[in-house]
Amino acid sequence: MSEKHTPLLPCPFCGGAAKIDDESGLDAFWGECIECGADADIAETAEEAATAWNMRAHDPSWSELLKAAKACLAPDGGFYCTTENERNLRAAIAKATGND
């Protein structure tokens, strides 16, 4: 994609880098996190997509939740939590959802 746009802020969920993606041949652009795959609404231009992406507020509690969830992933792709990781995950979920 070669259309210029405003620099993108980090992902509001994981803090990762973002990019503007597009659908070839269509006027459809959207912001997308390179790390976790979060995306924003579709826009008609890259600039509108960048603006939509940058309007999403970064909430550190979601970054903590993603980190805690990743700690429970087993090497084979399954989900496995040690007691400590489960405790951290439950605390992160409570914080991110305002139930702490």
Contact map, one row per residue, 1 for C-alpha under 8 A:
1110000000000000000011000000000000000000000000000000000000000000000000000000000000000000000000000000
1111000000000000000000000000000000000000000000000000000000000000000000000000000000000000000000000000
1111100000000000000000000000000000000000000001000000000000000000000000000000000000000000000000000000
0111110000000000000000000000000000000000000001100000000000000000000000000000000000000000000000000000
0011111000000000000000000000000000000000000001100100000000000000000000000000000000000000000000000000
0001111100000000000000000000000000000000000000100110000000000000000000000000000000000000000000000000
0000111110000000000000000000000000000000000000000100000000000000000000000000000000000000000000000000
0000011111000000011000000000000000000000000000000100110000000000000000000000000000000000000000000000
0000001111100000110000000000000000000000000000000000110000000000000000000000000000000000000000000000
0000000111110011110000000000000010000000000000000000000001000000000000000000000000000000000000000000
0000000011111111110000000000000010000100000000000000000001000000000000000000000000000000000000000000
0000000001111110000000000000000000000000000000000000000111110110000000000000000000000000000000000000
0000000000111110000000000000000000000100000000000000000001110110010000000000000000000000000000000000
0000000000111111000000000000000000110000000000000000000000000110011000000000000000000000000000000000
0000000001111111100000000000000000000000000000000000000001000010000000000000000000000000000000000000
0000000001100111110000000000000011110000000000000000000000000000000000000000000000000000000000000000
0000000011100011111000000000000011100000000000000000000000000000000000000000000000000000000000000000
0000000111100001111100000000001111100000000000000000000000000000000000000000000000000000000000000000
0000000100000000111110000000001111000000000000000000000000000000000000000000000000000000000000000000
0000000000000000011111000000111100000000000001001100000000000000000000000000000000000000000000000000
1000000000000000001111100000111100000000000000000000000000000000000000000000000000000000000000000000
1000000000000000000111110111110000000000000000000000000000000000000000000000000000000000000000000000
0000000000000000000011111111100000000000000000000000000000000000000000000000000000000000000000000000
0000000000000000000001111100000000000000000000000000000000000000000000000000000000000000000000000000
0000000000000000000000111110000000000000000000000000000000000000000000000000000000000000000000000000
0000000000000000000001111111000000000000000000000000000000000000000000000000000000000000000000000000
0000000000000000000001101111100000000000001110000000000000000000000000000000000000000000000000000000
0000000000000000000001100111110000000000011110000000000000000000000000000000000000000000000000000000
0000000000000000000111100011111000000000011111001000000000000000000000000000000000000000000000000000
0000000000000000000111000001111100000011111001001100100000000000000000000000000000000000000000000000
0000000000000000011110000000111110000011100000001101100000000000000000000000000000000000000000000000
0000000000000000011110000000011111001111000000000000100000000000000000000000000000000000000000000000
0000000001100001111000000000001111111110000000000000000000000000000000000000000000000000000000000000
0000000000000001111000000000000111111000000000000000000000000000000000000000000000000000000000000000
0000000000000101110000000000000011111000000000000000000000000000000000000000000000000000000000000000
0000000000000101000000000000000011111100000000000000000000000000000000000000000000000000000000000000
0000000000000000000000000000000111111110000000000000000000000000000000000000000000000000000000000000
0000000000101000000000000000000110011111000000000000000000000000000000000000000000000000000000000000
0000000000000000000000000000011110001111100000000000100000000000000000000000000000000000000000000000
0000000000000000000000000000011100000111110000001001100000000000000000000000000000000000000000000000
0000000000000000000000000000011000000011111000001001100000000000000000000000000000000000000000000000
0000000000000000000000000001110000000001111100001000000000000000000000000000000000000000000000000000
0000000000000000000000000011110000000000111111011000000000000000000000000000000000000000000000000000
0000000000000000000000000011100000000000011111011000000000000000000000000000000000000000000000000000
0000000000000000000000000011100000000000001111111000000000000000000000000000000000000000000000000000
0011100000000000000100000000110000000000001111111100000000000000000000000000000000000000000000000000
0001110000000000000000000000000000000000000011111110000000000000000000000000000000000000000000000000
0000000000000000000000000000000000000000001111111111000000000000000000000000000000000000000000000000
0000000000000000000100000000111000000001111111111111100000000000000000000000000000000000000000000000
0000111100000000000100000000011000000000000001111111110000000000000000000000000000000000000000000000
0000010000000000000000000000000000000000000000111111111000000000000000000000000000000000000000000000
0000000000000000000000000000001000000001100000011111111100000000000000000000000000000000000000000000
0000000110000000000000000000011100000011100000001111111100000000000000000000000000000000000000000000
0000000110000000000000000000000000000000000000000111111110000000000000000000000000000000000000000000
0000000000000000000000000000000000000000000000000011111110000000000000000000000000000000000000000000
0000000000010000000000000000000000000000000000000001111111000000000000000000000000000000000000000000
0000000000010000000000000000000000000000000000000000011111100000000000000000000000000000000000000000
0000000001111010000000000000000000000000000000000000000111110000000000000000000000000000000000000000
0000000000011000000000000000000000000000000000000000000011111110000000000000000000000000000000000000
0000000000011000000000000000000000000000000000000000000001111111000000000000000000000000000000000000
0000000000000000000000000000000000000000000000000000000000111111100000000000000000000000000100110000
0000000000011100000000000000000000000000000000000000000000111111110000000000000000000000000100010000
0000000000011110000000000000000000000000000000000000000000111111111000000000000000000000000000000000
0000000000000000000000000000000000000000000000000000000000011111111100000000000000000000000100000000
0000000000000000000000000000000000000000000000000000000000001111111110000000000000000000100110010000
0000000000001100000000000000000000000000000000000000000000000111111111000000000000000000000000000000
0000000000000100000000000000000000000000000000000000000000000011111111100000000000000000000000000000
0000000000000000000000000000000000000000000000000000000000000001111111110000000000001001100100000000
0000000000000000000000000000000000000000000000000000000000000000111111111000000000000000100000000000
0000000000000000000000000000000000000000000000000000000000000000011111111000000000000000000000000000
0000000000000000000000000000000000000000000000000000000000000000001111111000000010001000000000000000
0000000000000000000000000000000000000000000000000000000000000000000111111100001111001100000000000000
0000000000000000000000000000000000000000000000000000000000000000000011111110111110000000000000000000
0000000000000000000000000000000000000000000000000000000000000000000000011111111100000000000000000000
0000000000000000000000000000000000000000000000000000000000000000000000001111110000000000000000000000
0000000000000000000000000000000000000000000000000000000000000000000000000111110000000000000000000000
0000000000000000000000000000000000000000000000000000000000000000000000001111111000000000000000000000
0000000000000000000000000000000000000000000000000000000000000000000000001111111100000000000000000000
0000000000000000000000000000000000000000000000000000000000000000000000011100111110000000000000000000
0000000000000000000000000000000000000000000000000000000000000000000000011100011111000000000000000000
0000000000000000000000000000000000000000000000000000000000000000000000111000001111111100000000000000
0000000000000000000000000000000000000000000000000000000000000000000000010000000111111100000000000000
0000000000000000000000000000000000000000000000000000000000000000000000000000000011111110000000000000
0000000000000000000000000000000000000000000000000000000000000000000000000000000011111111000000000000
0000000000000000000000000000000000000000000000000000000000000000000100110000000011111111100000000000
0000000000000000000000000000000000000000000000000000000000000000000000010000000011111111110000000000
0000000000000000000000000000000000000000000000000000000000000000000000000000000000111111111000000000
0000000000000000000000000000000000000000000000000000000000000000000100000000000000011111111100000000
0000000000000000000000000000000000000000000000000000000000000000100110000000000000001111111110000000
0000000000000000000000000000000000000000000000000000000000000000000000000000000000000111111111000000
0000000000000000000000000000000000000000000000000000000000000000000000000000000000000011111111100001
0000000000000000000000000000000000000000000000000000000000001101100100000000000000000001111111110000
0000000000000000000000000000000000000000000000000000000000000000100000000000000000000000111111111000
0000000000000000000000000000000000000000000000000000000000000000000000000000000000000000011111111111
0000000000000000000000000000000000000000000000000000000000001000000000000000000000000000001111111111
0000000000000000000000000000000000000000000000000000000000001100100000000000000000000000000111111110
0000000000000000000000000000000000000000000000000000000000000000000000000000000000000000000011111111
0000000000000000000000000000000000000000000000000000000000000000000000000000000000000000000001111111
0000000000000000000000000000000000000000000000000000000000000000000000000000000000000000000001111111
0000000000000000000000000000000000000000000000000000000000000000000000000000000000000000001001101111
